[in-house]
Amino acid sequence: MIFEVNGVDIVPFAMVGGISWKRINVEGGNGMIMADGTERKDRIAARYEWSFAFKPMTAADQATLLQLLSPRIVQVSYTDPEANDTDTAYYYVSDVPAGYLVQRTNGVEYWGGMTATFSMQPGKAPA
């Protein structure tokens, strides 16, 4: 699996089991409940939303990752989970919290609990 943000694969930063996705259907205006109670959907498009939970990392690694995610709209090349091939799209990056863990005796600081959500933005160019 790949998930490259502006050409850098961020999968190695992820915790084991820390990557998930969901498909979000974009409904058109023709969906309705029929007289017999059945529901008619009008999906006109679908987009993906990815959630990442990252491993604890040094302050330097976290800064590198945050620089990749800071433009807010980024180009992502990823393994499409439904087609099992590589696709490229623009994604909005949101919700990037982290927590300070510890400073080791050698002076290296570690951060943990960092997560990020990527929401597909079809047709959007990077900001």
C-alpha positions, 0 to 999 in steps of 0.5 A: 500500500502507498499513500504519498503526500506530495511525493512522500510515502507516509505509510511508514509513519503510521502505527500498525493498524493505524490506517483506515478509510471510508467511502462517502457517497455524494447524492444527487437531488433525485433520491426519494422514498417511493410510495411502496416505502422503498428508497431510491438513491441517486449517487452521483459520485463517491469520494474517500476519507482516510484516517491515520494514527501515527507512531510516536516520533521524534520532534524532528520527524514530527516537524517533517510530517507536519510540513508535508501536511501544512498546505491543507490541500495536498496531492495524494497518490494512494492504493485505491482500496476498491480497485487495488490500483494506484490513483491520484487525487487532491485531499484536504488535511484536517484534524492534526493533533499530537501530544508531548510524550517525553524528553530523553536523557540524550535531549531527544524529544518524542511526540505521540498520539498524532492523527490526521484526516484526509478528505478527497477534494475532486478537481481541486488544485493544491493551494 
